[in-house]
Amino acid sequence: MKRPIYCEKCYDEIEYCSELVVVFRFLKICAYHDKCYADEMKGLNGMVTSNTSLNSLTANVIVGMYFFLCIFFAIISRRWIGVPIAFILPCIRMYSWLAIERHLKA
Ligand SMILES: [Zn+2]
């Protein structure tokens, strides 16, 4: 089921995944048009908005590296608290996809 996704800056509907930027802002996942995100980063709100979008290839690589490094260090140090910590970023990335990205046209 599709639901409308609205930009946090201009409040217009975001229709396509190609114009979407999802960022982490004040412990909240926010969706922007790519042009609105650029405007947001130029202003004072750029101080509290994440510089890396959650729906980019860079974010996917960072999440993968974070996950495997946490698991690796948990295994070699035998401190198993690293295992649940390893799932924090993948869960945020999955939430971004489930809540926002899957509702848009490709
Ligand atoms: Zn917008």
Boltz pocket constraint, residues with backbone or C-beta under 6 A from the ligand:
constraints:
  - pocket:
      binder: B
      contacts: [[A, 7], [A, 8], [A, 9], [A, 10], [A, 11], [A, 12], [A, 32], [A, 33], [A, 36]]
      max_distance: 6.0
